Amino acid sequence: MVASDKFKFEWYDILDNGGTVEFNQGNVRRNFKVAKKGDLVLCYRGGTGEKGFVGLAEIKSEYNEKKDVILVKGLRKFKKVIPYDTIKNIYLLMFNNFIKTCFFNNFRE
């Protein structure tokens, strides 16, 4: 997940036209050091207005340690903003199902 900064760029600036942006906000080194070219990223819009996921982007170039940035390319804008809690709940449901499957498949006699 990558969040935009309204003072530097808005997701719609690159989602509408497939543009790119050098992303260097927050904990880029910690969160994206292992990201590979082609990895997909959920685009999160915070700040004022409707907060949530607004689209899908891709890593165009891997983490640049000297510049402390990654290059992100906009792929597709979602038709509606998806609230953070919706994604979080889907993730938790998938994780719980994964744990149950692993547990029952590995410990059943």
Secondary structure as GFF3:
##gff-version 3
##sequence-region A 1 109
A	DSSP	beta_strand	2	3	.	.	.	ID=ss1
A	DSSP	alpha_helix	11	15	.	.	.	ID=ss2
A	DSSP	beta_strand	20	23	.	.	.	ID=ss3
A	DSSP	alpha_helix	28	32	.	.	.	ID=ss4
A	DSSP	beta_strand	40	45	.	.	.	ID=ss5
A	DSSP	beta_strand	52	64	.	.	.	ID=ss6
A	DSSP	beta_strand	69	82	.	.	.	ID=ss7
A	DSSP	alpha_helix	84	107	.	.	.	ID=ss8
###
